[in-house]
Amino acid sequence: MKKIAVASIALIGLTVSLLAQEPARRGWWPKLGGEFTPTASDEIAKGPVPRMPDGKPDLHGPWTGGGSNGDIESDGGLKPGELPLLPWARTLRDSRKDDNEPYLYCTPMSVPRYNPYPWNFIQSVTSRGPGTIYIQHENGDAGRIRHVFMDGRAHPDDLIPSWWGHSIGRWEKDTLVIDTVGYNDKFWMDSRGTPHTDRMHTIERWTRINYGTMTNDFTLDDPGAFSRPVQLKFTAKAAPPGSELMEFICTENNQYGLAAGVENIYKDKGYGLEVTPGEQK
Amino acid sequence: MNAKLTALISGLGVIAVCAPVLAHHSFAVEYDPKKPVEGSGVIQKVEWTNPHMRVYVDVTEPNGTVTTWNLELGAVNSVLRRGWKPADLKAGAKISFKGYGGRKILTRAAADALTLADGRSFTGASGAPDVPK
């Protein structure tokens, strides 16, 4: 009994010390709060790249990952400080609190964000052959369906800036290249608050290297917020064969902020418009 | 004493295996790791909704008053992918819970473990309901 009591006290001490460390840790999660999307087993993942009838890679997953949620700099393979943000953009990023990211109020995440929920490529086939490629994100209203036009058209020159911009695609051997312009500046590129402007131009190069793995060589070019184009690299993992996306309507029951009394700083503003880049000194 | 020791050990386990899995939002913004909570009661209602599933539990206090706890889980899609089914959580069923209280409103808590009257315990870590041996 005495031994148990001593052990209990020791455990209490350990528990308290562990709990005391918690506030300094990022990414703390209760188990039932963490998200879960299974990925294909190693045995299945190392299998061959599936092919479409025309011989192009079949990019159907579904997939998780392939972008960043928390920090494009570190997730994209850069060292701290290497992301070439202009001074105003760096100042803005460092002043943003992740409590306030617009996505928490169910606005779209946009490119290159991918959260724990799955997404998918859908390669359409028409009577004239391969058609538009669609990118479907599970988190519905915060994701919508991207259209990647594969018919050789150019970007329109009169685009109204939008959350997902305008995407055109082409194949370079087995790599799907997606070129997108026309973004608005309302979304954060990660929960760290990395900003951008409506001058942003992105190029995604998606290469499926086996059944379970697909790389995204990502070029980010935004002279409004970055001093030069930057190259990032992300990897997506396939869900087990037979997996399907599910409905996810973010505005259905979003109680974000109520438990902690987080103030919605966008209540009287447009999302993400707390600072206008043109006004930066 | 043994029960207490077991509880402490399982409490340590909970802390040790917490993986930094990304979710709709950072839990640390809303919930306080320094405010572990637990209770037993009756399921008032279950919301199989996104972006977070919620289980409301009526807990009767020693003085007879009833407190309704609003327990937040992950996205309903994640919960279903772990193998849970709507039949696992029914209004009117007895349930006990552990979690972490809201930074401002304690009874808005993040669920960490749910245990049903039949002994089945949901912790979310195994990918399926954990059945005691």
Interface residues (C-beta under 8 A of the other chain):
Chain A: M1 I4 A5 A7 S8 L11 I12 L14 T15 L18 L19 A20 E22 P23 R25 R26 G27 W28 W29 P30 K31 L32 G33 G34 E35 F36 T37 P38 N69 G70 D98 D99 L104 C106 N115 P116 Y117 E138 N139 G140 S191 M246 E247 F248 I249 C250 E252 N253 N254 Q255 Y256 G257 L258 A259 A260 G261 V262
Chain B: M1 N2 K4 L5 L8 I9 G11 L12 V14 I15 A16 V17 C18 A19 P20 V21 L22 A23 H24 H25 S26 F27 A28 V29 E30 Y31 P33 K34 P36 E47 T49 N50 P51 H52 R54 N70 E72 L73 G74 A75 N77 S78 V79 L80 R81 R82 G99 Y100 G102 R103 K104 I105 R108 A109 A110 A111 D112 A113 L114 F122 T123 G124 A125 G127
